[in-house]
Amino acid sequence: MRKDFALFSALGLTGVTLLYIFEFLSLRLISATTGSILINFHVILAMLLSAGFMGERLTATKLAGVFLAFAGVLIITTGSQSMMSLSFVEPLGMLLMIVAAFCWAAYSVLSKKALVRYSVTVSTCAAFLLGTLYMIPFALVDGGMKALLDSTWVTWGSVFYLAISASVITYILWNRVLREAEITKVMVSLYAIPIPTAILSYFFLGEKVTQSLILGGVVVMLGVYLTQTSKSVNSTSP
């Protein structure tokens, strides 16, 4: 029982509490562009963790696919900017975002272990319950509870939307897929997120489709394809 509690606590801390704390603290110190690049290290970190702790093989095709997809994200994110022109001037903020990326990678690996013994619903609910409880002290220190109490119905509606659709449902679906596939192959699919985002932004927000977006999208999809078609092997028992 104590071992189960420790596993669920680790899930709550890495997937909820520490992930969001480090991510939001980081964004106070660095630009959103820099943050969006650094958070994408979670796929590379997850690939290394899954190889070390879950026995997933690091094939040449998988490595090439992951790094190619990451390069595509860089092209989409930075656009016409050179990497040297980005404001990498806040080392603490950068470090915090990399720690947040590590937290998401660790959560995915731990979830894979938990899903061997528990259902998706049990694992997700336990992680969210404990993660929320562990976050309450940080929210009290930061004055977040007062801000929520003084919020309008529109704000509360946004909070519930983010909590239910963008968090609970998403995490459940994520864990269902994670239970059936290799961690790296699931994680690399996140690199494709900017593509539907850009398409929806074009139709609903009137944003332009740039050359860097098209090029980056092609590179991302090629990287995802290479990763998904790399030879799967049975991981060692957690």
N, C-alpha and C positions, 0 to 999 in steps of 0.2 A: 504493500500500500504506500509506504514511504517512497519507494522507487517510482511509482506511478505519479505521485504528487510532484516529485522532483522533475520528472519528464514534462509534465503539463506546465509546471512553473517555468521551465526553460522555454517551452513553446510560447507562453504568454509574454515573457520578458523579451525574447528575440523578435517575435512576430508582431507584437503590439507595443508594449511599453517602451523599450529602448529604441526600437526602430523609429517610432514617431518622435521621440524626444530628441535623439541625435539628428534626425533629418530636419526638424523645425529649428533647432538651435543653429545648425549649420547654415540654413538659409538666411539667418540674421547677419551672417558674416560674409557670405559669398553671393555672387550673382546666381540667378535662376539657371542661366546657361551653364555655368560651371557646375552647379549642383546636378543638373540633368545629365551631364557627362559622367560625373563621378559615381552617381548612384547606379549607373549601368555596369559598374564593376561587379555587381552582385552575381552576374552569370559566370564570370571568370572565377570568382571566389567559390561559388557553389560547385563548379566543375572540379576545382581542386579539393574541396571538402568531400565531395561524393567519391572521388577517387581514393582519398585517404581513409575514409571511414565506412564507405558503402561498397567498396570494391568495384566501382565502375571504371572501365578501361579508358585511358586517354589515348584514343587512336589519332593518327595524323589527320584523318578526315574531320573528326570531331573538333580537334584543336583549330584547324584551318577554318571551319565553319563558324565557330564561336568568335574568333578574332576578326573574321571578315564581316560578320554581322555587327560587331562592335564598331568597326571602321565605318560601316554604313550609317550607324547612329551618329557618329561624329560628323559625317558629311551633312546629314540632315540638320543636326543641332547647330553647328557653327556656320552653315551657309557659306557665304563668300569670305568669312573671316578666317584669317590664318590662326593656327593654334597659339602662336606667340602673341597675338593681339588680345587674347582673353585675359581677364583680370584675375590671374592666379596669384593674388597678393595676400591672401588670408590663409596661411598654413593651418591655423587651428580650425577654421571653417571647413577646409578641404579634408582634414583628418576626421572631423566629425561625420562628414558625409560618407567617407570610406567606411567608417565604423558602422554607419547605418546600413550600407550595402552589405557588410559582413553579417549584420544581424538578420537581414532577409535571407541571405544564403544559408546561414545556420538554421533559421526557422524551417526552411525547405528540407534540409537534410534531417533535422529532428522529426519533422512531420512524416517523412518517409519511414522512420523507425517506429513512430507511434502508430501509423496506419497498418503496420503488420499485426498489431494486437487489438486495435480499437477501430470503431467505425469512423467514417468521415465526420458525422454529426457530433459524436462524443468528443473527438479530438479537437474540432473547431470550437465547440462551445466551451470546453475546458480552457483552451488557450485564450479565448476572448474574455471569459469571466475573470481568470487570474490576471491577465494582462491589464484589464480595466481596473481591478482592485489595486494593483501595484502602481498604476498611474495616478491614482487619486491624490496621494501626498504631493506629487510634483505639480498637479493642477492647483492644489490649495496654495502652495508656495508661490506659484506664478499668478495667482489671482484669477484663474480661469473659471472657478465656480461662480464668483460674483458676476463675471461677464455673462455667463449663461443665464443666471437668474434675471439679469437686466435686459436680456435679449427679447426681440420681437418674435411674433409667431412665424414670420418669414425665416428668421434665423433658426428657430427650432425645427421648422420644416426642412431646412437645408441640412441640419445636423442629423435628423432621422433618415433623410435620404442617403447621406454619406454612410451612416452607421449600418443601414439595412442593405441597400442595393450595392453600394460601392465597397462594403467591407464584409458583412456576414455572408451574403449570397456569393460574392466573389471568392472569398476564402473557401467556402464549401466546394464550389466548382473547381477551384485551384487544387484542393486536396484530393478531389475525385480523380482528376487527371494525373496528379502526382503519384497516386497509388498504383496506377497502371503503367507508367512509363518511367524511363530513366530521368533522373533529376536534371541533368544538363539539357536534354532534349526538351523538357518542359520549360526550363528557365529561358532558353534562347528564344523561345516564341515571344517573349516580352519585347524583344528588340523590334518586332513588327508593329508595335503599338502606334508609333508616329505615322504609319501609313494610313490606317483608317481614320486617325485623328485629322490628318491633313485633308482627306477626302470629305469628311463631314464638315470641316471648317470651310472648305471651298463652297459647298452647297448652302450651308446655313449661316456662315459669317462673312462670306465673300472674300476670304483670304486667297492670295495668289498661290498657284502651284509653280514653284521655282525649279530651275534646272538642278540645283543641289538636292532638292527634295526627290526629284525623279531619279537622279543618279544614286543618291543614298538609299532610296527605296529598293532599287534593283540590287544594290550590293547587299542590303539586309536580307532580302528574299533569297539571294544566292547562298549567303551564309547560313540561313535557317535551313535551306534545302540540304546543304552539305551535312549539317549537324543531324538532321532528322534521318538522313539516309545512311549515316555511318553505322557500322555493324554493331548491333546490340549484343551485350553479353549479360549473363545472369550475375547479379551482384552477390557478394557474399552475404551471408545471413547477418542481420544487424545484431 
